[in-house]
Amino acid sequence: MGAQINNGHIPPTYLIEIDGLLDPRWSYRFGDMQCDTRYDVDGRALTILSGPVVDQAALRGILTQLWDLNLTVLAVHCHEPELHS
């Protein structure tokens, strides 16, 4: 799941928002993803996984891990890298 630059391709960065707290000790299951905790305006705990994802198969692997942990995914955001000529 680690980010790699293949033939000049820089993988997009994904932010995956999860309902509740994910213990940072689980972060090893998500490769290069960073695990952060935030709270919404109502005080509800959210976990944000963020980092580069090389392809759709890697993204599916991350989402499957979250499913296996019985976690609720609230949102998935993809941020493509800006290309400079």
Secondary structure, 3 states (H helix, E strand, C coil): CCCCCECCECCCEEEEEEECCCCHHHHHHHCCCEEEEEECCCCCEEEEEEEECCCHHHHHHHHHHHHHCCCCEEEEEEECCCCCC
